[in-house]
């Protein structure tokens, strides 16, 4: 057993601060660190439900299908508010693969056939409980069977983009793509292009 495995956590209290779009809680915890000292710590945690995202790759055209949509946190921090991202969404109780199929159709109008699970991550583990499931799928132009653009009743306003995979690394370096899940999937694709199809 390492000294870090001796660390212990006890939740002393939890108070809900907000329960609107997502739940925000304030926690008091007693944390016994690796040297055996106990500290009372305060943390605020966003309880986000699991999500999924996907890289859609067209090997014939050597392109990826991305979306652009408004993101308030980017706007509030001075970044361009219309972010370029891979299709993604909350699971809403569905299995991750079912959820990402639904999100791809809603956002892009593409039908996906064979989906490959890649990995799952916490994207902001210091404050958010959300776990994101990452997938990849091969598509072509015949797979686009609807317009996409998001759901009107959710006021989604999504632009569908087709970008050469080779151009995406330069877009990341130039600061045009700055969404973490998108950067991870595009870098995965750059390293694993041969296995994409």
Sine and cosine of phi, psi and omega as CSV:
sin_phi,cos_phi,sin_psi,cos_psi,sin_omega,cos_omega
0.00,0.00,0.79,-0.62,0.04,-1.00
-0.99,0.17,0.26,-0.97,-0.02,-1.00
-0.90,0.43,-0.46,0.89,0.00,-1.00
-0.97,0.26,-0.40,0.92,0.06,-1.00
-0.96,0.28,-0.21,0.98,0.05,-1.00
-1.00,0.10,-0.23,0.97,0.01,-1.00
-0.89,0.45,0.58,-0.82,-0.03,-1.00
-0.73,-0.68,0.47,-0.88,0.04,-1.00
-0.77,-0.64,0.72,-0.70,0.13,-0.99
-0.77,-0.64,0.82,-0.57,0.03,-1.00
-0.98,0.19,0.86,-0.50,-0.03,-1.00
-1.00,0.02,-0.69,0.73,0.01,-1.00
-0.39,-0.92,0.41,-0.91,0.11,-0.99
-0.68,-0.73,0.72,-0.69,0.04,-1.00
-0.76,-0.64,0.79,-0.62,0.05,-1.00
-0.98,0.22,0.84,-0.54,0.01,-1.00
-1.00,-0.06,-0.52,0.85,-0.01,-1.00
-0.40,-0.92,0.57,-0.82,0.03,-1.00
-0.58,-0.82,0.87,0.50,-0.02,-1.00
-0.96,-0.28,-0.98,-0.21,0.00,-1.00
-0.91,0.42,-0.60,0.80,0.12,-0.99
-0.52,-0.85,0.32,-0.95,-0.04,-1.00
-1.00,0.01,0.73,-0.68,0.06,-1.00
-0.90,-0.44,0.82,-0.57,-0.02,-1.00
-0.86,-0.51,0.52,-0.85,0.15,-0.99
-0.96,-0.26,0.79,-0.62,0.00,-1.00
-0.90,-0.44,0.63,-0.78,0.30,-0.95
-0.95,-0.30,0.81,-0.59,0.02,-1.00
-0.78,-0.63,0.54,-0.84,0.18,-0.98
-0.99,-0.14,0.90,-0.43,-0.04,-1.00
-0.93,-0.37,0.90,-0.44,0.10,-1.00
-1.00,-0.06,0.92,-0.39,-0.13,-0.99
-0.98,0.21,-0.02,-1.00,-0.11,-0.99
-0.92,0.40,-0.29,0.96,0.05,-1.00
-0.99,-0.11,0.07,1.00,0.06,-1.00
1.00,-0.04,0.03,1.00,0.01,-1.00
-1.00,0.05,0.69,-0.72,0.02,-1.00
-0.99,-0.13,0.68,-0.73,0.01,-1.00
-0.75,-0.66,0.63,-0.78,0.14,-0.99
-1.00,0.01,0.88,-0.47,-0.04,-1.00
-0.90,-0.44,0.51,-0.86,0.09,-1.00
-0.91,-0.41,0.71,-0.71,0.03,-1.00
-0.64,-0.77,0.58,-0.81,0.16,-0.99
-0.94,-0.34,0.78,-0.63,-0.11,-0.99
-0.80,-0.59,0.74,-0.67,0.16,-0.99
-1.00,-0.01,0.82,-0.58,0.00,-1.00
-1.00,-0.06,1.00,0.06,0.02,-1.00
-1.00,-0.06,0.62,-0.78,0.03,-1.00
-0.97,0.23,0.30,-0.95,-0.01,-1.00
-0.88,0.48,0.42,-0.91,-0.02,-1.00
-0.68,-0.73,0.09,-1.00,0.06,-1.00
-0.60,-0.80,0.47,-0.88,0.08,-1.00
-0.61,-0.79,0.28,-0.96,-0.11,-0.99
-0.51,-0.86,0.60,-0.80,0.16,-0.99
-1.00,-0.10,0.88,-0.48,0.07,-1.00
-0.98,-0.21,0.89,-0.45,-0.10,-0.99
-0.86,-0.51,0.75,-0.66,0.08,-1.00
-0.96,-0.27,0.98,-0.22,-0.07,-1.00
-0.93,0.38,-0.47,0.88,0.01,-1.00
-0.93,0.38,-0.65,0.76,-0.03,-1.00
-0.99,-0.12,-0.13,0.99,-0.04,-1.00
0.82,0.57,0.71,0.70,-0.03,-1.00
-0.81,-0.59,0.32,-0.95,0.14,-0.99
-0.87,-0.49,0.50,-0.86,0.04,-1.00
-0.99,-0.14,0.87,-0.48,0.01,-1.00
-0.86,-0.51,0.17,-0.99,0.05,-1.00
-0.78,-0.63,0.40,-0.92,0.09,-1.00
-0.80,-0.59,0.77,-0.64,0.00,-1.00
-0.49,-0.87,0.34,-0.94,-0.02,-1.00
-0.95,0.32,0.73,-0.69,0.06,-1.00
-0.75,-0.66,0.91,-0.41,-0.05,-1.00
-0.86,0.52,-0.69,0.73,0.02,-1.00
-0.85,0.53,-0.61,0.79,0.05,-1.00
-0.90,0.44,-0.70,0.71,0.02,-1.00
-0.86,0.52,-0.71,0.71,-0.06,-1.00
-0.92,0.38,-0.40,0.92,-0.03,-1.00
-0.98,-0.22,0.16,0.99,0.09,-1.00
1.00,0.05,0.10,0.99,0.09,-1.00
-1.00,0.09,0.34,-0.94,0.14,-0.99
-0.84,0.54,0.78,-0.62,-0.15,-0.99
-0.97,0.24,-0.36,0.93,0.03,-1.00
-1.00,-0.03,0.99,-0.13,-0.12,-0.99
-1.00,0.00,0.61,-0.79,0.11,-0.99
-1.00,0.02,0.80,-0.61,-0.09,-1.00
-0.59,-0.81,0.27,-0.96,0.24,-0.97
-0.98,0.21,0.41,-0.91,0.09,-1.00
-0.86,0.51,0.64,-0.76,-0.07,-1.00
-0.32,-0.95,0.26,-0.97,0.08,-1.00
0.02,-1.00,0.18,-0.98,0.03,-1.00
-0.95,0.30,0.48,-0.88,-0.01,-1.00
-0.94,0.34,-0.51,0.86,-0.02,-1.00
0.78,0.63,0.65,0.76,0.05,-1.00
1.00,0.07,-0.14,0.99,0.00,-1.00
-1.00,0.09,0.30,-0.95,0.18,-0.98
-0.89,0.46,0.57,-0.82,-0.05,-1.00
-0.79,0.61,-0.66,0.75,-0.01,-1.00
-0.92,0.38,-0.64,0.77,0.05,-1.00
-0.90,0.43,-0.67,0.74,-0.03,-1.00
-0.89,0.45,-0.67,0.74,-0.05,-1.00
-0.95,0.31,-0.54,0.84,0.11,-0.99
-0.86,0.50,-0.71,0.70,0.01,-1.00
-0.88,0.47,-0.72,0.69,-0.04,-1.00
-0.90,0.43,-0.65,0.76,0.01,-1.00
-0.87,0.49,-0.71,0.70,0.00,-1.00
-0.90,0.43,-0.72,0.70,-0.01,-1.00
-0.88,0.47,-0.70,0.72,-0.12,-0.99
-0.99,0.11,-0.62,0.78,-0.14,-0.99
-0.89,-0.46,-0.33,0.95,-0.09,-1.00
0.99,0.17,0.10,0.99,0.01,-1.00
-1.00,0.02,0.65,-0.76,0.17,-0.99
-1.00,-0.03,0.77,-0.63,0.03,-1.00
-0.95,-0.32,0.65,-0.76,-0.02,-1.00
-0.98,-0.18,-1.00,0.04,-0.04,-1.00
-1.00,0.08,0.90,-0.44,0.01,-1.00
-0.96,-0.28,0.70,-0.71,0.00,-1.00
-0.93,-0.37,0.85,-0.53,0.09,-1.00
-0.97,0.26,0.71,-0.71,-0.02,-1.00
-0.95,-0.30,-0.84,0.54,-0.06,-1.00
-0.15,-0.99,0.09,-1.00,0.12,-0.99
-0.68,-0.73,0.51,-0.86,-0.08,-1.00
-0.58,-0.82,0.38,-0.93,0.34,-0.94
-1.00,0.03,0.77,-0.64,-0.01,-1.00
-1.00,-0.07,-0.35,0.94,0.04,-1.00
-0.54,-0.84,0.93,0.36,-0.18,-0.98
-0.94,0.35,-0.18,0.98,0.04,-1.00
-0.96,0.28,-0.32,0.95,-0.09,-1.00
-0.53,-0.85,-0.12,0.99,-0.12,-0.99
-0.76,-0.65,0.72,-0.70,-0.02,-1.00
-0.99,0.12,-0.13,0.99,-0.10,-1.00
-0.86,0.50,0.77,-0.64,0.15,-0.99
-0.94,-0.35,0.76,-0.65,-0.01,-1.00
-0.94,-0.34,0.76,-0.64,0.07,-1.00
-1.00,-0.06,0.79,-0.61,-0.06,-1.00
-0.97,-0.26,0.73,-0.69,-0.02,-1.00
-0.74,-0.67,0.24,-0.97,0.16,-0.99
-0.65,-0.76,0.48,-0.88,0.05,-1.00
-0.47,-0.88,0.53,-0.85,0.09,-1.00
-1.00,-0.02,0.71,-0.71,0.05,-1.00
-0.72,-0.69,0.21,-0.98,0.20,-0.98
-0.60,-0.80,0.02,-1.00,-0.13,-0.99
-0.88,0.47,-0.45,0.89,0.00,-1.00
-0.96,0.29,-0.24,0.97,0.00,-1.00
-0.99,0.16,-0.17,0.99,0.03,-1.00
-1.00,0.07,0.97,-0.25,-0.11,-0.99
-0.93,-0.38,0.02,1.00,0.05,-1.00
-0.50,-0.87,0.16,-0.99,-0.05,-1.00
-0.97,0.24,-0.49,0.87,-0.12,-0.99
0.96,0.28,-0.50,-0.87,0.02,-1.00
0.99,-0.11,-0.06,1.00,0.03,-1.00
1.00,-0.06,0.05,-1.00,-0.04,-1.00
-1.00,-0.03,0.78,-0.63,0.00,-1.00
-0.89,0.45,-0.62,0.78,-0.05,-1.00
-0.95,0.31,-0.24,0.97,0.11,-0.99
-0.98,-0.19,0.09,1.00,0.02,-1.00
0.85,0.52,0.56,0.83,0.07,-1.00
-0.98,0.22,0.61,-0.79,-0.05,-1.00
-0.67,-0.74,0.98,0.18,-0.23,-0.97
-0.94,-0.34,0.76,-0.65,0.10,-0.99
-0.99,-0.12,0.74,-0.67,0.03,-1.00
-1.00,-0.06,0.75,-0.66,-0.03,-1.00
-0.85,-0.53,0.57,-0.82,0.17,-0.98
-0.88,-0.48,0.86,-0.50,-0.12,-0.99
-0.79,-0.62,0.67,-0.75,0.08,-1.00
-0.89,0.45,0.76,-0.65,0.00,-1.00
-0.82,0.57,-0.63,0.78,-0.02,-1.00
-0.89,0.47,-0.42,0.91,-0.02,-1.00
-1.00,0.09,-0.27,0.96,-0.14,-0.99
-0.94,0.33,-0.55,0.84,0.02,-1.00
-0.89,0.45,-0.68,0.74,0.05,-1.00
-0.90,0.43,-0.57,0.82,0.03,-1.00
-0.92,0.39,-0.60,0.80,0.07,-1.00
-0.91,0.41,-0.74,0.67,-0.03,-1.00
-0.90,0.44,-0.52,0.85,0.01,-1.00
-0.99,0.13,-0.08,1.00,0.01,-1.00
0.99,0.13,0.27,0.96,0.04,-1.00
-0.99,0.14,-0.49,0.87,0.07,-1.00
-0.89,-0.45,0.87,-0.49,-0.07,-1.00
-0.65,-0.76,0.35,0.94,0.10,-1.00
-1.00,0.00,0.79,-0.62,-0.13,-0.99
-0.86,0.51,-0.74,0.67,-0.06,-1.00
-0.91,0.42,-0.55,0.83,0.01,-1.00
-0.94,0.33,-0.70,0.72,0.04,-1.00
-0.86,0.51,-0.69,0.72,-0.01,-1.00
-0.88,0.48,-0.71,0.70,-0.03,-1.00
-0.94,0.35,-0.63,0.78,0.01,-1.00
-0.93,0.36,-0.60,0.80,0.07,-1.00
-0.94,0.34,-0.60,0.80,0.11,-0.99
-0.85,0.52,-0.72,0.69,-0.02,-1.00
-0.88,0.47,-0.66,0.75,0.01,-1.00
-0.88,0.47,-0.58,0.81,0.00,-1.00
-0.99,0.15,-0.40,0.92,-0.13,-0.99
-0.85,-0.53,0.45,0.89,-0.11,-0.99
-0.82,0.57,-0.63,0.77,-0.04,-1.00
-0.88,0.47,-0.50,0.87,-0.04,-1.00
-1.00,0.04,-0.02,1.00,-0.04,-1.00
-0.98,0.20,-0.42,0.91,0.00,-1.00
0.79,-0.61,0.00,0.00,0.00,0.00
